[in-house]
Every structure is written in C-alpha cells, then in structure tokens.
C-alpha cells in the first residue's frame, strides 16, 4: 500500500473520459487528508460524489497540510503548483482504448488540430475506404506489423466518426453509445452463449441464426434489406447470391442475359453460394497477374529490351512460366 507523509499534498489525476474512476492508490491519501478539493476541470458529478470542495486559489491551496486535489490534468493551475512543490502524484491507469478516445477528443477540441476540427463524416469517407483496403492488403499479405498499424488506422476512423457524431445538433452520440450498442447486439445475437436459451453446434448454424435474429430485430421486409449497395460490384453480387441462397431462391432466377454484367453476376453470386468469396478470389488472381506483368517487364529489361516496346510475341517470350 502506498504511504503518504502526514504533511504531504497529493494530486490525484483521473481520466477525463472516466472521471468517476479513482486509482486504488489514492484512497489512503483521501482517508488521511485534512481537506479534499476538486480542481476546476473536474466534472461536478465527480466532485459531489467525492464530497469535495471546490479548490481555492493555488496560493491558498499549498498552505493546507495533508491536502488532496483531484483533477483531470497536471496542467490545471492548482495541480501544477502542488506538483511544483513536490506533491505526490497518483494517476488513474487509463486503458489504451480510453486513451485513444481522449487523444481524439483533444485533437478535435478547441486548441487542438485545425485539420481534425474541420473534418465531417463526408470528408472522412475516403480515408475510411482507404484504411479498410490497406488493412485488407496487410491481412492478405500476412504482414503482422502492418496489420497492427492498419487496425489502428481503422480504429482511428471509428473514433473520429464517433467524435464528429457527438457534435451533431439534433442527434448526438459518442463512442460509448457506439460501444454499448455493439455489446447489446453481440449479446442478443448469441443467446446460446449468454443465456443458454438454445444450442448451436456448427458455425453454419450460428450464421443462419445470426441472420434470422438480425432480420427479426430490424424488422426487415426483404431478405436483401441491409445489403450495402455501395460496395464493390463483385462483392455486392456475391452477397446477394448468398442472401437469396439462404431462402432457396433458385439459380435459374439469376440474371440470364448474355451481356457481360449478367455473366459476371452469375459467376460472383454462384461462387459466394459455394462458399468462395468472389471479391477475394478475383483480387488474388488480379494481384498474381500484376506480379507476372512486373516479372515479365523485369526479364525483358535483363535481356536489354524496353518493356514499353514489347509486342504480343515479346510478352509471351518473357512471361513467367507456372
């Protein structure tokens, strides 16, 4: 247990995101204190819960023996003066996710970053898409270091959009609301885990139950409601094929035209029904093709040829085998 000199001052720093949470190491000082004060930056609800007085001016504060000041920042004038005079500082351990939300809040708030403050949901869309594809690429390449970085970049987009949403004039919500709704959704869609109300034996059964529970929860009128139509076309066709397959829609009702769009739809939708992700499969083939193009170009250079001057026979000559 942390011990405090009888005449020592203590500054207890709590997280702005969770100011009601005090570190365990602070309680001995609070019990031994002659006076407990709340800094001006401490939320009123926390001050009342601690039965703390509003802090006096720094020059008065430092004259009180065994004083405890609860603040959210060491830069607060009273806290800064006590620290300068050797006060013990006890900080609340802040989980990294909470710290990330705090940093995002600081960037977005007055005195933060002008660029961050100027962003909207709409202006951030391009970054959300880019970061998602960069994460996808890192996963496909099996690059663990890149995965850590790109997961962080995707998390940044979630934090950013939630922070922007908190400023909405008529329907504000923040990251806590987002997280709370996610928890509720996960619990409600896994009754076999959290309530024991039913038994699920296979991943396929769980996927089917997830869709059934989601449809009932959202009261959707159609099995294709909720399919994001803005996703890449191959993925969209595959998702539609999967959704309709779960309800027994037959293959002969797929688009039957001889145009390229109809043919591509049939291939993508059928692949997804067969358990193959058409978007991923096509992307893997495209990446392999691009690698072969680069290899052929490099081989041509090694033979003293300009790749930009290759004709059909030249490409065949230098094309990698296998």
DRENMARDREN-487218 format. One record per residue (C-alpha): residue number from 1; residue in one letter; z, y, x. Coordinates in steps of 0.001 Angstrom, whole numbers. Layout:
! residues N
NODE;kolnu;drenti;w;v;u
NODE;NUM;A;Z;Y;X
...
! end
This chain:
! residues 322
NODE;kolnu;drenti;w;v;u
NODE;1;X;0;0;0
NODE;2;X;-817;3480;1256
NODE;3;X;2274;5541;2124
NODE;4;X;2417;9321;1908
NODE;5;X;4738;11694;3810
NODE;6;X;7214;13351;1447
NODE;7;X;5779;16804;2149
NODE;8;X;2119;15773;2251
NODE;9;X;-529;17093;-21
NODE;10;X;-3085;14665;-1370
NODE;11;X;-6583;15309;-2623
NODE;12;X;-7856;12614;-4979
NODE;13;X;-11631;12654;-5274
NODE;14;X;-13126;10981;-8333
NODE;15;X;-16775;10351;-9084
NODE;16;X;-18464;12989;-11281
NODE;17;X;-20200;10112;-13074
NODE;18;X;-16936;8272;-13858
NODE;19;X;-14188;10915;-13506
NODE;20;X;-11784;8874;-15604
NODE;21;X;-11611;6185;-12891
NODE;22;X;-8971;6823;-10208
NODE;23;X;-8635;4800;-6999
NODE;24;X;-5651;2444;-6862
NODE;25;X;-4547;4061;-3589
NODE;26;X;-3955;7336;-5444
NODE;27;X;-1180;6034;-7684
NODE;28;X;1651;6055;-5097
NODE;29;X;886;9713;-4399
NODE;30;X;741;10539;-8096
NODE;31;X;4113;8879;-8705
NODE;32;X;5722;10708;-5772
NODE;33;X;4146;14087;-6479
NODE;34;X;6162;17154;-7415
NODE;35;X;3085;18552;-9110
NODE;36;X;-285;17126;-10150
NODE;37;X;-3107;19593;-10577
NODE;38;X;-6651;19304;-11848
NODE;39;X;-9342;21198;-9981
NODE;40;X;-11720;23398;-11921
NODE;41;X;-14515;20836;-11509
NODE;42;X;-12518;18035;-13213
NODE;43;X;-13538;17314;-16830
NODE;44;X;-10998;18457;-19393
NODE;45;X;-10627;14962;-20860
NODE;46;X;-9574;13586;-17482
NODE;47;X;-7150;16458;-16930
NODE;48;X;-5487;15805;-20289
NODE;49;X;-5313;12056;-19661
NODE;50;X;-3508;12690;-16366
NODE;51;X;-1252;15299;-17969
NODE;52;X;-2245;17511;-15034
NODE;53;X;-2011;21285;-14914
NODE;54;X;-4967;23485;-14126
NODE;55;X;-4871;24172;-10400
NODE;56;X;-3690;27599;-9259
NODE;57;X;-5474;29602;-6595
NODE;58;X;-5811;27829;-3221
NODE;59;X;-3246;30091;-1502
NODE;60;X;-657;29160;-4148
NODE;61;X;-1634;25518;-4188
NODE;62;X;-947;24984;-494
NODE;63;X;2650;26215;-838
NODE;64;X;3615;23388;-3205
NODE;65;X;5195;20344;-1455
NODE;66;X;4021;16850;-2373
NODE;67;X;1179;18264;-4437
NODE;68;X;-1715;16143;-5686
NODE;69;X;-5016;17764;-6569
NODE;70;X;-7585;15710;-8480
NODE;71;X;-11153;16940;-8008
NODE;72;X;-14714;15643;-8083
NODE;73;X;-15807;17329;-4850
NODE;74;X;-14211;18062;-1498
NODE;75;X;-16115;21365;-1581
NODE;76;X;-14063;22646;-4518
NODE;77;X;-12093;25640;-3097
NODE;78;X;-8611;24225;-3662
NODE;79;X;-9578;20799;-2343
NODE;80;X;-11332;22319;654
NODE;81;X;-8266;24393;1564
NODE;82;X;-5893;21446;1261
NODE;83;X;-8181;19277;3374
NODE;84;X;-8410;22044;5977
NODE;85;X;-4621;21989;6212
NODE;86;X;-4504;18247;6760
NODE;87;X;-4112;16832;3255
NODE;88;X;-4640;13120;2767
NODE;89;X;-7926;12410;1015
NODE;90;X;-8188;9424;-1312
NODE;91;X;-11683;8749;-2646
NODE;92;X;-12739;6598;-5548
NODE;93;X;-15070;3824;-4341
NODE;94;X;-18378;4563;-6044
NODE;95;X;-20762;1646;-6729
NODE;96;X;-24228;2275;-5264
NODE;97;X;-25842;2383;-8723
NODE;98;X;-23413;5093;-9816
NODE;99;X;-24009;6966;-6568
NODE;100;X;-27766;6786;-7168
NODE;101;X;-27293;8358;-10605
NODE;102;X;-25126;11074;-9067
NODE;103;X;-27771;11883;-6458
NODE;104;X;-30446;12067;-9142
NODE;105;X;-28245;14399;-11173
NODE;106;X;-27703;16632;-8148
NODE;107;X;-31427;16804;-7409
NODE;108;X;-32223;17723;-10994
NODE;109;X;-29404;20266;-11460
NODE;110;X;-29418;23985;-10581
NODE;111;X;-29265;24367;-6820
NODE;112;X;-30981;21002;-6334
NODE;113;X;-34629;20291;-5601
NODE;114;X;-37185;22632;-7254
NODE;115;X;-39820;19897;-7390
NODE;116;X;-37461;17411;-9057
NODE;117;X;-36309;20068;-11512
NODE;118;X;-39895;20804;-12571
NODE;119;X;-40842;17219;-13478
NODE;120;X;-41354;15923;-17020
NODE;121;X;-41824;12457;-18485
NODE;122;X;-45564;13117;-18485
NODE;123;X;-45785;14365;-14901
NODE;124;X;-43844;11335;-13660
NODE;125;X;-46128;8757;-15285
NODE;126;X;-48472;8468;-12309
NODE;127;X;-45553;7703;-9996
NODE;128;X;-44154;5073;-12337
NODE;129;X;-47503;3258;-12328
NODE;130;X;-47984;3639;-8557
NODE;131;X;-44492;2429;-7686
NODE;132;X;-44837;-555;-10019
NODE;133;X;-48070;-1637;-8351
NODE;134;X;-46559;-1141;-4883
NODE;135;X;-43680;-3423;-5894
NODE;136;X;-46157;-5931;-7272
NODE;137;X;-48027;-5923;-3971
NODE;138;X;-44806;-6388;-1973
NODE;139;X;-43838;-9388;-4123
NODE;140;X;-47272;-10972;-3799
NODE;141;X;-47192;-10473;-24
NODE;142;X;-43673;-11921;213
NODE;143;X;-42539;-8846;2171
NODE;144;X;-38779;-8742;1628
NODE;145;X;-38240;-5392;3356
NODE;146;X;-40984;-3819;1269
NODE;147;X;-39528;-5396;-1877
NODE;148;X;-36168;-3736;-1236
NODE;149;X;-37829;-373;-747
NODE;150;X;-40177;-656;-3711
NODE;151;X;-37446;-1910;-6054
NODE;152;X;-35544;1215;-5079
NODE;153;X;-38579;3362;-5869
NODE;154;X;-38923;1738;-9302
NODE;155;X;-35192;2265;-9882
NODE;156;X;-35700;5922;-8955
NODE;157;X;-38242;6225;-11744
NODE;158;X;-35754;4776;-14250
NODE;159;X;-33038;7169;-13092
NODE;160;X;-35467;10096;-13095
NODE;161;X;-36742;9476;-16637
NODE;162;X;-33191;8952;-17926
NODE;163;X;-32077;12220;-16326
NODE;164;X;-35017;14092;-17861
NODE;165;X;-34216;12476;-21215
NODE;166;X;-30639;13768;-21025
NODE;167;X;-32005;17317;-21214
NODE;168;X;-34025;16742;-24410
NODE;169;X;-33225;19303;-27057
NODE;170;X;-33079;17110;-30177
NODE;171;X;-32745;13505;-28989
NODE;172;X;-30980;13394;-25611
NODE;173;X;-29846;10186;-23945
NODE;174;X;-28788;9299;-20414
NODE;175;X;-28754;6323;-18054
NODE;176;X;-25531;4987;-19614
NODE;177;X;-27208;4802;-23027
NODE;178;X;-30207;3053;-21459
NODE;179;X;-27947;512;-19741
NODE;180;X;-25846;-21;-22871
NODE;181;X;-28915;-739;-24999
NODE;182;X;-30156;-3172;-22358
NODE;183;X;-26851;-5053;-22375
NODE;184;X;-26899;-5243;-26161
NODE;185;X;-30466;-6562;-26120
NODE;186;X;-29739;-9219;-23490
NODE;187;X;-26644;-10451;-25293
NODE;188;X;-28316;-10524;-28719
NODE;189;X;-31350;-12404;-27416
NODE;190;X;-29287;-15023;-25593
NODE;191;X;-26950;-16303;-28340
NODE;192;X;-26918;-19720;-26654
NODE;193;X;-25279;-18110;-23607
NODE;194;X;-22914;-15553;-25122
NODE;195;X;-21907;-17035;-28485
NODE;196;X;-22690;-20745;-28251
NODE;197;X;-24407;-20404;-31618
NODE;198;X;-27326;-22601;-30623
NODE;199;X;-28613;-24747;-27777
NODE;200;X;-31644;-24017;-25619
NODE;201;X;-32774;-26787;-23280
NODE;202;X;-36000;-25507;-21739
NODE;203;X;-37497;-22211;-20512
NODE;204;X;-40286;-22642;-23061
NODE;205;X;-37806;-22950;-25929
NODE;206;X;-35966;-19842;-24717
NODE;207;X;-39203;-17862;-24519
NODE;208;X;-40058;-18873;-28064
NODE;209;X;-36582;-17921;-29317
NODE;210;X;-36772;-14593;-27453
NODE;211;X;-39955;-13686;-29306
NODE;212;X;-38522;-14816;-32652
NODE;213;X;-35338;-12802;-32156
NODE;214;X;-37297;-9782;-30953
NODE;215;X;-39612;-9862;-33968
NODE;216;X;-36662;-10117;-36365
NODE;217;X;-34745;-7410;-34510
NODE;218;X;-37622;-4936;-34506
NODE;219;X;-38837;-5936;-37986
NODE;220;X;-42423;-6076;-36799
NODE;221;X;-45140;-6606;-39357
NODE;222;X;-47594;-8217;-36928
NODE;223;X;-47371;-10617;-34022
NODE;224;X;-49328;-8130;-31918
NODE;225;X;-46997;-5220;-32651
NODE;226;X;-45347;-4076;-29449
NODE;227;X;-48142;-5219;-27142
NODE;228;X;-48752;-2192;-24867
NODE;229;X;-52425;-1355;-25343
NODE;230;X;-52465;875;-22251
NODE;231;X;-52003;-1998;-19797
NODE;232;X;-54916;-3241;-17639
NODE;233;X;-57578;-4870;-19785
NODE;234;X;-57285;-8324;-18270
NODE;235;X;-53525;-8332;-18774
NODE;236;X;-53967;-6998;-22308
NODE;237;X;-56430;-9741;-23241
NODE;238;X;-54109;-12340;-21747
NODE;239;X;-51091;-11017;-23643
NODE;240;X;-52998;-11013;-26924
NODE;241;X;-54119;-14576;-26247
NODE;242;X;-50545;-15633;-25562
NODE;243;X;-49057;-13897;-28603
NODE;244;X;-51631;-15276;-31013
NODE;245;X;-51389;-18736;-29461
NODE;246;X;-47701;-18896;-30374
NODE;247;X;-48681;-18501;-34019
NODE;248;X;-51518;-21020;-33901
NODE;249;X;-54495;-18664;-34062
NODE;250;X;-57457;-20900;-33066
NODE;251;X;-59836;-20286;-30166
NODE;252;X;-62833;-20043;-32481
NODE;253;X;-61493;-16732;-33815
NODE;254;X;-61649;-15130;-30370
NODE;255;X;-64455;-12558;-29932
NODE;256;X;-67603;-14667;-29926
NODE;257;X;-70225;-12205;-28721
NODE;258;X;-72385;-12696;-25642
NODE;259;X;-71545;-9251;-24268
NODE;260;X;-69501;-9065;-21090
NODE;261;X;-66422;-7720;-22867
NODE;262;X;-66250;-10666;-25248
NODE;263;X;-66791;-13182;-22468
NODE;264;X;-64115;-11602;-20292
NODE;265;X;-61687;-11522;-23216
NODE;266;X;-62192;-15221;-23917
NODE;267;X;-61609;-16161;-20270
NODE;268;X;-58475;-13986;-19907
NODE;269;X;-56943;-14973;-23254
NODE;270;X;-57588;-18682;-22707
NODE;271;X;-56114;-18502;-19193
NODE;272;X;-52876;-16985;-20455
NODE;273;X;-52596;-19615;-23182
NODE;274;X;-52955;-22228;-20444
NODE;275;X;-50051;-20695;-18554
NODE;276;X;-52095;-18763;-15989
NODE;277;X;-51601;-15017;-15552
NODE;278;X;-55219;-13765;-15631
NODE;279;X;-54315;-10404;-14116
NODE;280;X;-52560;-12017;-11186
NODE;281;X;-55232;-14665;-10729
NODE;282;X;-58036;-12091;-10754
NODE;283;X;-56125;-9799;-8395
NODE;284;X;-55537;-12675;-5939
NODE;285;X;-59226;-13516;-5962
NODE;286;X;-60168;-9844;-5533
NODE;287;X;-57772;-9444;-2583
NODE;288;X;-59186;-12564;-954
NODE;289;X;-62718;-11231;-1459
NODE;290;X;-61761;-7884;94
NODE;291;X;-60274;-9694;3101
NODE;292;X;-63523;-11624;3574
NODE;293;X;-65542;-8403;3414
NODE;294;X;-63399;-6923;6185
NODE;295;X;-63680;-10114;8221
NODE;296;X;-67487;-10117;7922
NODE;297;X;-67633;-6461;8940
NODE;298;X;-65437;-7123;11972
NODE;299;X;-67530;-10117;13014
NODE;300;X;-70680;-8001;12720
NODE;301;X;-69158;-5358;14988
NODE;302;X;-68227;-8033;17532
NODE;303;X;-71910;-9019;17574
NODE;304;X;-72986;-5447;18170
NODE;305;X;-74124;-4881;14586
NODE;306;X;-73370;-1866;12373
NODE;307;X;-71790;-3262;9173
NODE;308;X;-73312;-451;7116
NODE;309;X;-76796;-1690;8094
NODE;310;X;-76317;-5310;7010
NODE;311;X;-78810;-6732;4537
NODE;312;X;-78232;-9810;2378
NODE;313;X;-79053;-12232;5188
NODE;314;X;-76809;-10285;7549
NODE;315;X;-73881;-10553;5172
NODE;316;X;-74478;-14310;4819
NODE;317;X;-74637;-14685;8605
NODE;318;X;-71256;-13079;9227
NODE;319;X;-69479;-14176;6055
NODE;320;X;-66328;-16213;6873
NODE;321;X;-66522;-19881;6041
NODE;322;X;-63916;-21671;3975
! end
